[in-house]
Amino acid sequence: MKYSCLKGAFLLLILSTVALAQDVASFKKRVTVKKLGNGLTLIICERPEAPVFSFFTLVDAGSTQDPMRATGLAHMFEHMAFKGTDKIGTTNYSAEKLALEKVEIAYAAYIKERDKSVGQDAAKLKQLEKAWQDAIAGSDKYVVPNEFGKIVEQNGGEDMNAFTNYDETAYHYSFPENRLELWAYLESERFLHPVMREFYKERNVVIEERRMRTDSNPFGRLLEQFTEEAFAAHPYHRPTVGWMSDLNHFSATDAQKFFDTYYIPSNMVVAIAGDVKAAQALPILEKYFGRLPTRPDPDEATTTEPPQNSERRVVLKDMSQPIYIEGYHRPDYRSKDDAVFDAITDLLSEGRTSRLYRSLVRDKKIASFSEGFTGYPGIKYPHLFAFLAVPLPGHKPQEIGEAIHAEIERLKKEDISDDELKMIKTRSKANLIRGLADNGGLATQLATYQTRYGDWQELFRSVDRIDAVTKADIRRVANEVFVDTNRTVGVIENAPGGRGSPGAEQGNAPADQGGAQ
């Protein structure tokens, strides 16, 4: 049986290696990269398997770039990017522009009075809030709701979406290949002429999102407080969705300033993959994306997280599902040991043969789920390697922590087996090939690696780096990183008297001070 398994693993290794070599060679022939004069990078991958294409626009700015007192602003602008332009989403932009300017003037007057620490005039505040709401109503008369999305859908667009994380903001969907020029117009236009329409209505949507996903969600609260505890200085300690007081404070004017600072061509990579020919597509893409104006590169310097010299711990007492999470500081993705962390992730968490699954779920039967993973909460800056597990009924988070630490000690003291190392390397090749199977995944990978390394081909070199990982590397990194003084622990304890228990204080986050619309 063991011989058969080894033979199968070896065959899979050979096949995936051959396939990967073929992919590298074929991709080089099919990928075209063009950096425009304004600094924006275009990537086109020809893949004529079906008459469609997918794109991925990556903006190298996320919540780490949120200004102080305006956390959540990167995420907020992501929402605004679907609100249309000066030509889409309005019945009369000239009039709407004047109305939106009145909204900002009224809002500035309102928050100036609202945020006074002393001497606030309640009657004046109520009057100013009404003036602001009236101004909003005046601007709303010109709005054509959801027109941008409707144009995409009416022309066969699918899976239109976007996301913001700590490191970046991205936009993506798929289109029929005969709509390439329409897509290029739409995608460039929303970054050429964005309009902050329905800003405060959408801000209320984000506030509710925070209430649901964080304030009213025990695991969301744990993650937020765990991350805040792990990062004392670096902006990774600030939530992507934003703090409630900031969500109730920042303005459409602030969002426009964020856009003007970070949504610059040199900070953007646009990748498309599918039934497109570079020779025909490039002139179209240059025509539209070349319109984006060149602006100075932003200062993206951040506070360096100081070395951690003692264990940190967050305990939430809540009558909900207990959770255990712990994290260890590690260098950013450019580290010479980045591939070693990826190998450790695979060893601990990849499938039912992984070490954490076998130990905590299958053998000890103390957890319903367990994993170890790198890249939390981002990768662009020094971040965490984290362990997460969900205890089964009758088992406490402390027991989970002890079981995880036993697996960590194995990594420190014992070399992993030859079979384990082979499977890590085999799976890295197979996972890469699977990740390139569809146009959306391919466009995502090309844009991401081009942004992070300045060369999309690093996508394939990442496999070479894992291939070079040794048993000694894994032991060395485990001993360097997984130490008590470098550890932050977060737990939810299912304890009487905690939030959510009978008699405990209930409620969501503080009421929205921004006013309902």
N, C-alpha and C positions, 0 to 999 in steps of 0.2 A: 504493500500500500504506500509506504513512504517513497519507494523507488518511483512508482507511478506518478505521485504528486510532484516529485522533483523533475521528472521527465516532462510533465505537463507545464510546469513553471518555466523550464528551460526553453520549451517550444514557444511559449507565449513571449518570452524575452526576445527570441530570435525574430519572430514575426513582427512584434511591435518595433524592434530596432530597424528592420527592413522598411516597414511602413513609414517610420519616422524619417528615415533617410530620403525616401521618395518624396515625402511631404515637403521637406526642406528644399529640395531641388525644384519641385514643381511650384512651390510658393514663391520662390525667388523670381521665377519666370512670369508669375501672374500678379505680383504685387508691384504697384507703382506708387512712389512717394514724391510729393511735390510740396516744397515750402514756398508759400506765396510771398510777394514783396512786403506785405504787411505783417508777416511773421506767422500766420496761420499755417498749420501743416495738414495736408490732405493725403489720405491713403486710400488707394483703390485696389481691391482684390477681385479679379475676374473669376467668376464661378458660374458658368452658364448652364446650371443644372435645371433651373426652372425660371420662368420669366418674372422674377421678383428680385428685390434687393433689400438689405437691411443696412441701417447706419447706426453709428454710435458717436455722438458729439461729447467729448470729454473736456471739461473746463477744470483746469488745475487749481481750483480754489474750493474749499469746503468750509465747514464750521470752525476749523482752526483759524480761519481768517476773519471770523466775526469780530467786529469792533467791541470794545468794552461797552457795557450797558446796551448792547444790541445783539446779544446771543440769539441765535436762530435766524439771523438775517440772510445767510447763504441759502438756507432751506426756504425761507420766505420768498426770495427771488425766484427760486425754482418754480414755485407755484405761479408767480407772476408771468413767467415765460410762456404760459399757455393762455394768457388773457388777450393776446392779439397785438396789433401794431397800430400805427397811425392810419393804416388803410384797412385793417381787418379788426372787426369787433366794435365798430363805431358807425353811427349814422351821420355824424358831422364832427370830424376831429377838431377843426378850428374852434368850434364852440365848446367841445368837450375839454380841450386843453385849457381854456380859460376857466372852465368850471372846476377842473382838477387843481388848478393853482389856487382857487378860492378855498378848496377843501384843505390844502396844506396850510394856508394862512390861518384858517379857523382852528385847525388842529393844534398848531403851534401856540396859539393864544390859550386854548383849552388846557393843554398839558402844563403850560407855564403856571397857570393858576392851580391846577390839580396837584402838582408836585411841590407846591410851597410847603416848607417844613413849619413855618409859622405864618399867621396872618391870613389864612385862606378864607375867602369870602364865599360862603355857601350859595348865596343867591346869585352872585356873579358867576360862580362855577356852573350852576344849572343853566344860566343864560348862555354861557360860552359853549356848553355841550350841545344845547339846542341849535346854536348857530352852526356848529360843526356838522351835526346830523342833517340839518337843512341843506348845507353845502353838498353833502354826500348825495342826498336825494336829487339835487340839481344836476350833478354830474352823471348820475345813473340814468337819466333820461336819454342819454346818447349811446348807451351800451347795447350792443348786440351780443347777448350771452353765448359763450362757447362757440363762437364762429370759427376760431382757429381749428378746434378739434373737429367740427362738422365738415370743414373743407377737407381735412385729412381723411375722414371716414367716407365721405361721398366719393372720393377718388381711389378707394380701395385700400387705404392705409389700415394697418392692423397693429395691435399691441402698443399703442402710443403711451409712453410712460417716461418717467424720469426719477432720479434719486439724488439725494445729497447725503454725503457722509463726512467724516472729519477731514478727509484729504481732498475730495473732489466733488463735482456736480456733473451729472451726465444725463443726456437726453437720447431717446431711441424709439424707433418704430420701423415697420416694414412697409414697402410700397411696391406696386407693379412697376416693372422696368420702364414702361412707357410714360411714367410720371416722374422721371428723374429731374427734369427741369423744374417742374412744379415743386418738388421737394427742395431742390437747391434754393429756389426763391423763398419758400416758406421758412426753411431753417435759417437762412442767412438774414431774412427780414426781421425775425423776432429778436435777433441780436444786434440788428442795425437800428431799428426803431421800436424798442420796447415801450409799452405804455403801462404805467402803474394804476390801471383802472381797477375798480372794485377792491382796492388794496385792503381797506379796513374790514370789509366783509370777509375777504380771504384770510385776513389775520385772525378773525374769530374762528375760522375753520381750523387753523393751526393751533389756536389755544385749546379748542375742544380735542384736537388730536393729542395734545400733551396730557390733558386730563384723562383721556381714555387709556393711553398707552403707558403713561408714567404714574401720574398721581393716583389713579384708581387701580393700578396694576401692581401687585406686590413685587413681581419679578422686575418690572420696569423701575420701581423705586430702588430695589436692591442694586441693579446694574448702575443706575445713576450715582448712587452714593458710593458704591464700590469704586467706580471710575474716578470720582472726585477724590476719594481717599488715596488711590494709587498715584495720581498725578497732582502733586501739590502746587507745582509752578507752571508746567506746560499747559497750553490751551486745551489739550486733550481732556482736561478735567471739566470742561464746559459741555453741556448737552447739545447735540446737534439741533434738537427741536427748540432749544432756548429756555432760559429761566422765565418763569411766569411774569415777573416784574418787567423784564425786558420786552417780552411779547406785548405787554400793555403799554409800552413806551415808544418803541421805534416807529418811524413814519415812512410814508412812501418816498419822501425826500431822502431818507437814509438808504432805502433800497436802491434808489437811482444812483447814489454815491457809491454804494457797494458795486453795482454793475459797472459804473464808469471806471472803477479802480481795477477790478479783477477780470471782467469779461472783455479782455483785450485779445487780439488775434494771436499774439505770441504765447498766450496762456491757453490756447485751444488746439485740439487735434480732432479732426473729423475723419472717420474711417467708414467706408462703405464696402460691402461685400455682396456679390450676387451677379445677376445677369447684366453686367455693364462692361463696356470696353473702354479702357483707359484713354485711348486715342480720341474717342468721341466724347467721353465724359469730362475729361480735364478742362477743355475750353468752357464748358457750361459751368463747372464748379469754380473755375477762376473768375468767370464773369460775375458770379453772385457773391462768393465769399471774399473775393478781392475788394469788394465795396467796403468791408468793415474797416474803420479808420484805425490807423496806428496810434497807439498811446504808450506812454512810458511804462516800463515794467514796474510792478508794485514791489514794495519792500515787504518780503515775506519772512523776515527774521522773527524768530519766536524765542521765548524764554527757555533756556535749557533746563530740563528736569535735573535737580541735584541727585547724587547717589542716595539711595535709600539705605539707612543704617539700622533699622529695627522693623520688626514685623508690625503691620498695621491691620486693624480688624474692624469690620462693620457688622453689626448684629441687628437685624430687624425682627421684632417679635410680632407675629401676625398669625391669625387663625386661618392659614392658607397652606398650600403645598410647600413643605420645606425645600430649600435649595442650598447647594454648596458651590461656591466659586472661589478660586484663588488664582492670583496672577504674579508673574515674576518679570521684572524689567529686562528687556533685551534691546540690542541696537536696532537701527532702522533697516529697511530692506536692502540697503547697499552694503551691509556687513558681509565680511568674507565668510561668515558662518550662517548666512541666511538659508542656504540649502540644507544645512544640518538641522535647523529648526523645522524645516519642511519634512525632513526625514523622520524626525521625532514625532511630528504630528501624525504622519502616516502609521508609524509603528504603534502609537497609542490609540488611534481612533478609526482607522480604516476598516470598516466592516466587522463581522462577527468573529474574525480571527484576531482582532486588535487586542492589545494587552489590557486596556481598561475595560473593554466589554467582557473579556473572558474572566477577569478578576472580580469586578464589582457586580456585573449583571449575571453572568452565567454561573460562576463558581460560588462566590460568597452570597449571592442573591440579596444584596443590600441596596441596590439601586436599579431603577427602571431605565436609566439612561446615564451615560458617562462619556466624556471626551476630553482630549487635550488638543489645543489648537493655538497656532501663532497668529499674529496680525490683529490683536485687539488693543485699542478700538480702531486703529488704522495701521498703515505701514510706512507712511512717508517720513515720519519722525520716530525716534526711539519709542517702543511700545511694549506690550506685554505678551508673554506666552501664558495662556490661561488653562485652567482645568475646571470643568463644570460637571456636576452630577446631581441627579434627582433621587433622593432616598425613597426606598419603599416604606410602606407603613410599618411602624415598629422599629425603625432605624433612624438614628439621629445624625445630623450633619457632622458631628465630631467623629463618628464612626466612618463616615465617608472620607473625611480628611485624612484619617489614619491610613485607610486603604490606599488612597492616592499617594501618600508619602511613602508607603511601602513599595509602590511601583517606581517612584522616583529614585529610591535607594537602589533598586535593582539596576536602573540605568546608570547610576554612579559607580556601582561596584562590579557589575558584570558586563562583559561584552555581549551584545545581541548576537543571535545565532547567524550562521551563514545563510540559512533559508530566509530568515527575516530580512536580512540586508538585500538579498536578491529580489524578494518580493516588493520591497520598497522601491527599488530601481525599476522593476518591471511595471509596477502600477503607475509610476510617474510618467513613463512613456505612453502607456495606455490611456491615462487620464488626459494627457495633452491631446492625443488624437481624438478622443471623444469630445473634448472641448472645442474642436474645430469642425464638428460635424454639421452645424447649422450656421447660416449666414449671420444671425444675431450674435452668437457666441464668438464667431471669428472676428467680426467687426469690433466687438468689445475687447478681445485680446490684443488685436493690432493697435487700437488706440491707446490701451493701457500701457503696453510695453513701450510704444513710441514715446509716450509722455514720461514714463518713469526712467527710461534708459536712453532716450534719444535714438533708439534703433529697434524697430519691431522684431528684428531677428533674435533679440535676446529671449523672446518667447521660446525658441528652440534651444538656445544655449542654456536655459534654466535646467533642462533635462541633463545636459552635460555636467552641470554643477552638482546635481544630485548623484549622478553616476560616479563622481569623484569622492563622495562622502565615505568615510571609513568608520569601522567600529570604534576606533580610538577617538575620532572626532565626536561621536555621540557621547561617549563617556566624558570627554573633556568639557564639552559644552554643558552637559548636565551638572557637572561639578562646579562649573563657573557661575551658572545662572540660577539653578534651583537650590538656593540657600535660604535659611530662615530669615535672615536680615533683609533679603530682597523680596520678601513675600507680603502680599496684601490678600486678606481673606474676607469674604463676604458670605453671610449666611442668613437665611430666613428660618427662625425657630418657631415651630408651631406651639406657641406658649399661651396659656390662659392670661387674659388681661391685655394681650396684644391687639393691634389694630384689626378690626374685623370680628373680634370675639363679642359675645353678648355683653352689653353694657359699656363696651369701649366706645370712644368718641368716633363718630362717623363723619363723612363729608369729603368733598373734593378739595381742589386747590382754592385759594382765595377767589372771590368773585371777580369777573372780568371788569376792570375799571374803564375799559375802552368804550363801553356802551354797545348794546345790541343794535343790529341793523335789520 
